[in-house]
C-alpha cells in the first residue's frame, strides 16, 4: 500500500507581506498543491487538506493582514488598476506573466514603412488605399463547432487584429489606418459576452478610425482615393 505522509510533512508558506486578496488565494493554492504532492491516498488527502486549511495558524494571520491592508490600499489600487487596464488595452500579450508588446510601438512603424515604400514605388496619382481582409471562422464540417481560429498573416502583421471578420485599410497618401469590424447581432452577446463597439477597437489597436463592415463602401468612397490596392499573387512557400 502507498505510504502516507505524516502531519509533519505538511507545509505552510510563511506570509511576509499581503498586498491583495488574489495573493491570499494564490499562495494558499500553492501550499495546498505542495501538500497534495506528499500525500497518496485520495481520502487521506482530502482529510489532511481540510485539517490543513482549518487549523493552519497562517490563515488567521492572513485574515488580520488582509483587513489591515485593504483599507489603505483600496483607493490607490483602484487608480492603479484603471491606469494598468488603459495601458494593457493597447498591448498584445497572451495572459498574465507573458511579454507585453505595445501595438503603437510595433504596428505603427510597420504601417509607416509600407506607406513609405508605396510612395517611393508609385506616382502620386496612383497612391490609393491598401485594403486587406482578415481571417474568417471555419466550421467543423456540418457541426456548430469551430476550428481554432488563426488570423491571416499579412493582415495580422499590418494591423495586429486577433478577432475574425475584420477588414483593414491603409491610405498610402497620408498613412491613415482604418479597421472595419463586423456588426454583430444582439444574440451574439448571449453566448459570447459583451459586444464591443468601434471605440473599443480603436483604442485596442491604435488605429485612426474604426467603422462597421457594412459601412465600408461609403467610408472608402468618402476617402476619394484614386484606386484600391488589393493583395494578389502566388504564395511561393507552397
C-alpha positions in Angstrom: 0.0 0.0 0.0 1.2 3.5 -0.6 3.0 5.3 2.2 1.0 8.0 3.8 2.6 11.3 4.7 2.8 12.3 8.4 1.4 15.6 9.6 4.9 16.9 9.8 5.2 16.6 6.1 2.5 19.3 5.6 4.0 22.7 4.9 2.7 26.2 5.1 4.5 29.0 3.4 5.0 32.0 5.8 3.4 35.2 4.5 5.8 38.2 4.7 3.6 40.8 3.1 0.0 40.5 1.9 -0.9 43.0 -0.8 -4.1 41.8 -2.5 -6.8 39.3 -2.0 -5.5 37.4 -5.1 -2.2 36.9 -3.2 -4.0 35.1 -0.5 -5.7 32.6 -2.8 -2.6 32.1 -5.0 -0.3 31.3 -2.0 -3.0 29.2 -0.3 -3.4 27.2 -3.5 0.4 26.7 -3.8 0.5 25.4 -0.3 -2.4 23.0 -0.9 -0.8 21.7 -4.1 2.5 21.2 -2.4 0.8 19.2 0.3 -1.1 17.2 -2.3 2.2 16.1 -3.7 3.3 14.4 -0.5 0.0 12.6 0.1 -1.0 9.4 -1.7 -4.5 8.2 -0.7 -7.3 10.4 -2.1 -9.4 10.1 1.1 -6.4 10.8 3.3 -5.5 13.7 1.1 -8.9 15.3 1.5 -8.9 14.9 5.2 -5.4 16.3 5.6 -6.2 19.3 3.3 -9.3 20.2 5.3 -7.4 19.9 8.5 -4.6 22.0 7.0 -6.8 24.8 5.8 -8.9 25.0 9.0 -6.1 24.7 11.6 -3.3 26.5 9.9 -2.3 29.5 12.0 -1.3 31.4 8.9 -4.9 31.6 7.9 -5.7 33.9 10.9 -2.5 35.9 10.2 -3.6 36.4 6.6 -7.1 37.4 7.7 -5.7 40.1 10.0 -3.2 41.3 7.5 -5.8 41.4 4.7 -8.2 43.5 6.8 -5.4 46.0 7.7 -4.0 46.3 4.2 -7.3 46.5 2.3 -8.4 49.8 3.8 -5.2 51.6 3.0 -4.9 50.1 -0.5 -8.5 50.3 -1.8 -8.3 53.8 -3.3 -4.7 53.6 -4.6 -5.4 50.1 -6.0 -8.4 51.2 -7.9 -6.5 54.1 -9.5 -3.5 51.8 -10.3 -5.8 49.2 -11.9 -7.5 51.8 -14.0 -4.2 53.0 -15.3 -2.9 49.5 -15.9 -6.1 48.5 -17.8 -5.7 51.5 -20.1 -2.1 50.6 -20.8 -2.8 46.9 -21.3 -5.7 47.6 -23.7 -3.2 48.6 -26.4 -0.8 45.8 -25.7 -0.5 42.4 -27.3 0.1 39.6 -24.8 -1.0 36.1 -24.1 -2.1 36.4 -20.5 -0.5 37.1 -17.0 3.2 36.6 -16.9 3.8 36.8 -20.7 5.6 39.5 -22.6 3.6 42.6 -23.4 4.1 44.4 -26.7 2.7 47.9 -27.3 0.9 47.8 -30.6 1.6 51.5 -31.1 5.3 50.9 -31.0 5.1 47.7 -33.0 2.5 48.0 -35.8 2.6 51.8 -36.4 6.3 51.7 -37.7 5.3 48.7 -39.9 2.4 50.7 -41.4 4.6 53.7 -41.9 7.3 51.6 -43.6 4.7 50.2 -46.0 3.4 53.7 -46.8 6.9 55.0 -47.5 7.7 52.1 -49.8 4.4 52.5 -51.7 5.1 56.3 -52.1 8.5 55.5 -53.4 7.2 53.0 -55.9 4.1 54.8 -57.1 3.5 58.2 -58.7 1.3 60.5 -56.7 -1.8 60.0 -58.8 -1.6 56.2 -58.3 -1.3 56.2 -54.5 -4.5 54.7 -53.2 -5.8 52.7 -50.2 -4.4 49.3 -49.3 -7.4 47.1 -48.4 -6.7 43.7 -46.6 -9.2 41.1 -45.5 -8.8 39.4 -42.2 -9.5 35.7 -41.5 -12.9 34.1 -41.0 -14.1 31.4 -38.6 -14.4 28.0 -40.2 -16.9 25.4 -39.0 -16.0 21.8 -38.4 -17.8 20.2 -41.3 -21.6 20.3 -40.7 -21.4 20.9 -37.0 -21.7 24.1 -35.0 -18.1 23.6 -33.7 -15.4 25.9 -34.8 -11.8 25.2 -36.0 -9.2 27.0 -33.9 -9.0 30.5 -35.4 -5.7 31.8 -36.8 -5.6 35.3 -38.2 -4.5 35.9 -41.8 -0.7 36.5 -41.7 -0.5 39.7 -43.8 -3.4 41.2 -42.0 -2.1 40.5 -38.6 1.4 41.8 -39.5 0.0 45.1 -40.6 -2.8 45.7 -38.0 -2.4 43.1 -35.2 -6.1 42.2 -35.0 -6.9 39.0 -33.2 -10.6 38.8 -34.0 -12.2 37.3 -37.1 -14.4 39.1 -39.7 -12.3 42.3 -39.8 -11.0 44.4 -42.8 -8.2 46.8 -42.7 -7.4 49.9 -44.8 -4.2 51.9 -45.0 -4.1 55.1 -47.0 -0.8 55.4 -48.9 -1.2 59.1 -49.3 -1.1 60.1 -45.6 -0.7 56.8 -43.7 -4.2 56.9 -42.1 -5.3 53.5 -40.9 -8.9 52.2 -40.6 -10.4 49.0 -39.4 -13.8 47.7 -40.4 -15.4 45.4 -37.9 -18.5 43.1 -38.2 -21.8 44.4 -36.9 -22.7 41.6 -34.6 -26.4 40.8 -33.7 -27.6 41.2 -30.2 -27.9 37.4 -29.9 -24.1 37.2 -30.1 -23.8 38.7 -26.7 -26.0 35.9 -25.1 -23.3 33.3 -25.8 -20.1 35.3 -26.2 -20.5 38.2 -23.7 -20.5 41.9 -24.1 -20.4 43.2 -27.7 -17.7 45.9 -28.1 -18.1 48.9 -30.3 -15.8 50.9 -32.6 -14.3 53.0 -29.8 -13.1 49.8 -28.0 -11.2 48.5 -31.1 -9.9 51.9 -32.0 -8.2 52.1 -28.6 -7.1 48.5 -28.6 -5.4 48.5 -32.0 -4.3 52.1 -32.0 -5.8 53.0 -35.5 -7.1 56.3 -36.7 -10.7 55.1 -37.3 -12.9 52.1 -36.9 -16.2 51.6 -38.8 -18.5 48.7 -39.5 -18.0 46.4 -42.5 -21.5 47.3 -43.9 -20.3 51.0 -44.0 -17.0 50.1 -45.7 -18.1 51.2 -49.2 -19.3 54.6 -48.0 -16.1 55.2 -46.0 -13.8 54.3 -48.9 -15.9 56.4 -51.3 -15.6 59.4 -49.0 -11.8 59.0 -48.9 -11.8 59.7 -52.6 -8.6 57.7 -53.3 -7.6 57.2 -56.9 -7.5 53.4 -56.5 -7.7 50.5 -54.1 -4.7 48.3 -53.7 -5.5 44.6 -53.1 -3.2 41.7 -52.1 -2.8 39.4 -55.1 -0.2 36.9 -56.2 1.1 33.3 -55.7 2.2 32.0 -52.4 5.8 31.0 -53.1 6.0 29.0 -49.9 3.8 26.3 -51.4 
